[in-house]
Every structure is written in structure tokens, then in C-alpha cells.
Amino acid sequence: MRSRERKISSTEMAIIDENSEWLGVPRLLLMENAGKALATEISKKIDVNGKKVVILAGLGNNGGDSFVAARHLAPLGANVYVFLLGKSKDIRTDEARKNWEALKKMILTVKTVEIRYVEELKKFENEIKSADVIIDGMLGTGVRGELRDPYRTAVEIFNKSSGLKVAVDIPTGLNPDTGEVHGTAVKADLTVTFHAFKKGLDGKREYTGDVIVANIGVPPEAEVIVGPGDLRAAVKPRRPEAKKGDFGRVLIVGGSNLYTGAPALCAMAALRCGCDLSIIVAPESVASSIRSFSPNIIVHTYSGNAFTLNAFTTVIPLVEKCDTIVIGPGLGTMDETFEACLKLFEIVKEKGKALVVDADGLKALSTSPTILAGARAVLTPHAGEFKGLVNLDITKLPFKERIKEVKKAAKQLNLTILLKGHWDIISDGNKVKVNITGNPAMTVGGTGDVLSGLVATLLAWKNEPFTAASVAAFINGVAGDLTAQEKGYHIVATDLVDKIPEVFKKFEIN
């Protein structure tokens, strides 16, 4: 059992589930543990030997948890009846389906009934209401909006039962995040919720009864290490009616007479991630070189060889039009450039635009580290740039101490920091994530520029800076791993750009 102090949303729980599987703990095992925990808590409340246990089950994982509970209650002597609200062929997950198939073979101890219509359900009303224990495994965290039949009628019958009423994870009809009830909801005597207390349970005792938080074997790392669950939650859905601009415009302020590739890599990574427009503003003297990287990049110019205050007549109108501004890739380190960066930081913050600061932009920021405090910004330093910001050589610290220092620095600067390294550390001063994807081949120049482009697009999709930074680090690392699998450690940054779409495909994300 765990404390109610920590409350999580249904989205956070979905992320944890998927990340657990990615870390090697299958969802099928988590379902097994959840169902067993449910059966254990019921048997603590009532001796089920010889008792009638009725389960109202849905077609998702909430139903799957209750299938497992049925399998564990039957050996205790319970007479188990499982009413599936729908057709078994429509069970939505492999895990739930496997457990349903197991139940179907328990012909001596478990009776299973498939119910498609309200009329069929009402035929069993008296049998359901006469149960000693009735379990709500209908919808759980999947419910949104008002219930439809047969679920609405099933809830009404459930609430009329005189037996011990138990909800699986969250009572059906109760919004798992807000606690709102739209129309009707299960009123349980006991709710067994899994891994952590769900936000919607708070203050809803009328519906939840006693609440028990059961440990189901989720590794703590599933909440800390970035995984495909985080990626799935961060991707903006593409609706058929989408139009240009809906998926963000990214502006990169970068490039100089020494560095033309950095802003181009950043721009191409942003496009490959899924933004609609990627715009570079750069000195006129290098614009042709930058344009030569790809016809997909839009390049605006200003006179001179470096970014100075004179560039603002070009830059500021573009800032107005774009969702995320990236400042730094290949920008140069002239004093006049640093002065212009600091001024641009202030303008971007004032306008409430999302911001990514990388490379030479971080060097400029190190001259006035608190100027961006409170901005919707992500800093992407490596250890040397981190030292410039907070005057600390983090390479000398054990990894757990590094985490503490990154969190402390993020809190002091009131920004999100993505510290690049063997394992990336991301913090907004309150939360921390660690990215373990990537490999030593990614020490090649330009991979950090790719990362900045990824962060920029995720910010343009209106993700919070902490989420954008965490997921970008994951995508960048997986792209690097896919590249290394194909080419060994002989890669270049453009290889990562090309692999970005494969990352989404790998995890079946459109």
C-alpha cells in the first residue's frame, strides 16, 4: 500500500504502463499482479469460500484485471460469474484477451456470459443483485463523458446490489482525473487502485468507499526514465481537417561565417519531427550555403557576417509569426552577438514564445543566467556549458548527485534544463527525467543541433518544456541507436535526421 500524498493522472498512468513494458516488465505481468492484488484485498474483506462473486467486465484492461481476479478467487472456493459487456471478439488488448481465454477454459469454477444488449443484461438482474461480492471491472480510467448502455444500466444494477461492492482501479462513471460524474457512476464500498492514487478518487468517498493503493510491481524507473509512453503522450494528433501551421512554425536564429551546418541540422530535425515550417534567419553572407542543405528550409537574411542588433529588423517580425524560437546553433561568440542574444531573450520571453537555447546561445546566456527566469524555455547544455551557467563541474559528481544538481540549477534559473551526456538529465526544478537512449557514436558534431530541432517542434505542439525536453532526448537517442545498428559508430548528424521518422514507426506512433 502507498500513500495518497502522490496523485497521478490517467495519462501519467498510461505512460508508466508503456514505459514499464519498454523496461522489461510486460503489461501482461502487471495485469496479473493487479488482478491478484484485487482478489487478495477482497478476500481480506470477506471469506469468499462458498460465496457468489459476480464480475461486470468491460472490453479493456479494466476488464482484464477483473478476469485475473476471477481466476484467483475461484481457487479460494468462490462461485464466480463473469458478465462481459460486449462481444469477446471485441476485447481491445492482447493482455485482456489472453486472460479471457484462460477464464473460458475454467468450465468447472467460472461461468462466463457475453452480454450485448440491455435486454440481455436485465434478464440477469436478479442474479447479479444477489451476489455476495460484485466487482466493477467495466471502464476504469477509460471513461470520458456520460455513460451509454449497456454500461449505464449495468451501473444502476451494480448500485442496487446488497453485496460487497468493489471497483477496479476507479469506479465506472467517475472521471479519473477530475472526479466528475456525468449522469451516473458506480458507488463502491471498496476501490482497489493500482500503483498510485488517481486524482479523480480524491474526495469522492461516496463513490469509492475505502480506497486501497496496491503495488503491482511497476519499477520506480518507469516514472523516471523517458520511454515510448512519454513519446506517445507528447505527439499531437493529426486530424483530417488539419491545415498548414497547425503543427507549428519553428524559427532558428543561427549560423555564421564559420558555421552553416548547425542551423540547417536543427531546421531539418524540426521538420522530420513534424513541424509545418522551419525557418532560419542567418547572415546574408552564408545564406546560400544554408539553403543548399535542403529546399525544405526557408532562409531569411540580414546584412553582415554575424548576428547583432542590426539583425532585429529581420528577426522580430519572424519571432511574431513563429511558435518556437531556437537561439544559438552556429551563431558565433562575438561580444556584439552576445549583446543581441540577451536582448532577443528578453523579447521572446516578453512575447510568451517558446524558446530553445543551445550552443553559442548558452554562452551568451552564461553572462546573465537569470534573464530568462520563468520563460517557457529549454536550455540544452553539455557539461561544459552547464558549468558556464552555474559554475559547477558536474562531471566530477556521481550520477545521482548530478541529478540533484541539475534539479537545483533548474529551480534556481526557473527554467527547464536538458543536460546532455551519456545519460541525459532533464529537470524543471520540480520533476526529473533521465534518458538512457543513445550511444558513443553520437559524440559526432551536430547531434546536439538535431536535438534542439526536436525540442523546438515538441514545444510548438504546446507541450510543457519539461515534456518537450524529455521526449526530444528520447527521440534523438533512439534515432542514434537505429543509425548505429545500421552503420556502426561511423555516423554523421544527418543520419540521425533521416532516422527520426523511423523512431515514430518503431513505436507505432503516427
Number of C-alpha atoms within 10 A of each C-alpha: 12 13 10 16 8 10 15 17 17 17 15 15 18 16 21 26 21 19 27 25 20 16 14 9 17 17 20 18 15 22 25 23 21 28 27 23 23 29 23 15 16 22 15 9 10 12 12 22 15 13 16 19 25 28 26 25 27 26 23 21 26 26 30 30 28 32 30 25 28 28 23 19 25 21 12 15 15 24 22 25 22 25 22 24 25 18 13 18 8 10 21 15 12 14 20 26 21 15 22 23 12 14 19 13 12 13 10 9 17 20 16 17 17 15 19 15 13 15 11 12 21 16 10 14 16 11 13 28 18 16 23 20 23 27 28 29 31 32 26 25 25 16 17 17 12 14 20 11 12 18 24 19 18 25 22 14 18 27 18 14 19 14 20 17 25 29 29 29 30 34 33 33 30 31 25 26 18 13 19 16 19 14 12 16 24 26 26 26 17 24 28 26 26 27 24 22 24 26 18 23 26 16 10 14 15 11 24 30 19 13 22 22 19 22 16 20 15 22 17 11 14 21 20 17 23 30 27 24 23 23 23 19 17 20 20 16 13 11 7 6 5 10 10 10 13 13 21 25 25 31 30 32 26 29 28 24 18 12 17 23 22 25 33 33 27 31 32 26 32 33 25 18 22 21 27 18 21 27 25 27 23 31 26 18 15 19 20 13 15 23 17 11 14 13 9 14 19 16 20 17 17 20 14 16 16 25 28 20 16 14 18 16 10 15 22 13 10 20 22 13 13 20 24 31 29 27 26 26 31 25 28 24 17 14 11 14 19 24 16 18 26 19 15 19 21 14 14 21 18 11 11 14 20 24 28 25 26 27 24 22 28 26 22 27 23 20 14 12 17 14 16 20 16 13 22 21 31 29 26 28 23 18 16 13 23 24 15 18 21 18 11 16 14 20 12 9 12 9 13 8 12 17 21 15 18 24 23 17 21 24 19 15 20 19 24 34 29 31 25 19 18 14 17 24 27 32 29 27 21 12 13 22 25 22 25 18 20 24 17 12 18 25 16 13 12 21 24 25 28 30 26 32 35 32 35 38 32 29 31 29 21 18 19 18 28 26 24 27 33 29 29 28 32 27 29 28 25 23 25 29 23 19 26 20 10 11 13 11 17 11 17 18 23 16 16 28 28 14 21 26 18 17 22 19 11 11 12 10 15 11
